[in-house]
Amino acid sequence: MGGITPTPPGSVKGEGEQLHQTVIVRVPNWLGDAVMSLPALRGLRAACPDDRLTVLAHRSVAPLYDAVREVDEVIEFDLKTAAGKRAAAAELRRRDFARGVVFPNSWSAAWLFARAGVRNILGYNKRPPP
């Protein structure tokens, strides 16, 4: 099957015809939780070695993720205020991420990705299905 494959938004072409996705990861705001999220980021990198991993982090923990080699980019916002969350959602919408992973077990973290138009969101739901 030859021809040109269109590149979906939030994706980049690598070498050849292989399509690489950009994954946005919402990480915890608290330093201890952020440190405990590092093995999960490493696992995500191992599972998706060719994808671009972008982290959305509160300004208090962003420097930690800047030092993590598995992370390709850190987007820093004040995620503890409504205005900061609105600004972050607008930036994510502008960048058109196709896939997102939510580490914090909070409704507002998942809501931010939904508001930003992230099409495929993966996260933990502590409530059992009905």
C-alpha positions in Angstrom: 0.0 0.0 0.0 1.9 3.0 -1.3 1.2 6.7 -1.4 1.2 9.5 1.0 -0.3 9.0 4.5 -1.8 12.2 5.9 -0.3 13.2 9.3 -3.1 13.5 11.9 -2.9 16.6 14.3 -0.7 15.9 17.3 1.5 13.6 15.2 4.9 13.9 13.6 6.5 11.9 10.9 9.7 10.1 11.8 12.0 8.3 9.4 10.3 6.5 6.6 6.5 6.2 6.8 6.3 5.4 10.5 3.9 7.7 12.4 4.8 9.0 15.8 2.3 10.4 18.2 2.7 13.2 20.8 1.4 12.1 24.2 0.5 14.7 26.8 0.9 13.6 30.4 -0.7 15.4 33.3 1.5 14.9 36.3 0.9 15.5 40.0 1.4 18.9 41.6 3.0 17.8 44.8 6.8 17.0 44.9 6.5 13.6 46.6 3.8 12.5 44.2 5.8 13.8 41.3 8.8 11.8 42.3 6.6 8.7 42.6 5.3 9.3 39.1 8.8 8.9 37.5 8.7 5.1 37.2 5.4 5.4 35.4 6.9 7.9 33.0 9.8 5.6 32.4 7.3 2.8 31.7 5.4 5.0 29.3 8.6 5.8 27.5 9.4 2.1 27.3 6.0 1.3 25.9 6.1 4.1 23.4 9.7 4.6 22.5 9.1 6.5 19.3 6.4 8.8 20.6 7.1 12.3 21.8 6.3 12.6 25.6 5.1 16.1 26.7 4.4 16.7 30.4 1.9 19.3 31.7 3.2 20.3 35.1 2.5 22.8 37.8 5.3 25.4 38.0 6.4 24.0 41.4 7.4 20.6 39.9 8.2 21.5 36.3 12.0 21.7 37.1 11.9 18.0 38.2 10.5 16.9 34.9 12.9 19.1 32.9 15.7 16.8 34.4 14.0 13.6 33.3 15.5 12.2 30.1 12.4 10.3 29.1 10.5 13.6 28.9 10.8 15.4 25.6 9.1 18.7 26.6 7.6 20.2 29.8 4.7 22.7 29.6 4.5 24.7 32.8 1.4 26.3 34.1 -0.1 27.4 37.4 -2.5 24.4 37.7 -3.9 25.3 41.1 -6.0 28.3 39.9 -9.1 28.3 37.7 -7.4 30.9 35.4 -4.3 28.8 35.2 -6.3 25.7 34.2 -8.2 27.7 31.6 -4.9 29.0 30.1 -3.4 25.4 30.1 -6.5 24.0 28.4 -6.3 26.7 25.7 -2.6 26.0 25.1 -3.3 22.2 24.8 -6.3 22.9 22.5 -4.0 25.0 20.3 -1.5 22.2 20.1 -4.1 19.6 19.3 -2.9 16.6 21.3 -4.4 13.3 20.2 -3.5 11.2 23.3 -3.3 12.0 26.9 -2.4 10.2 30.2 -3.7 11.6 33.5 -1.6 10.6 36.5 -3.5 12.5 39.3 -6.6 10.7 40.4 -8.7 13.9 40.2 -11.7 15.0 38.3 -10.2 18.4 37.4 -7.1 16.8 35.9 -9.2 14.7 33.5 -11.6 17.6 32.9 -8.7 19.8 31.8 -7.8 17.3 29.0 -11.4 16.9 28.0 -11.8 20.7 27.8 -8.6 20.9 25.7 -10.0 18.5 23.2 -7.6 15.6 23.9 -9.3 12.8 21.9 -8.0 9.7 23.8 -7.6 10.1 27.5 -6.2 7.3 29.8 -6.4 7.6 33.6 -7.3 5.8 36.8 -10.9 5.9 38.0 -11.2 4.9 41.6 -14.9 4.4 41.3 -16.0 0.9 40.2 -18.3 0.8 37.1 -22.0 0.7 37.7 
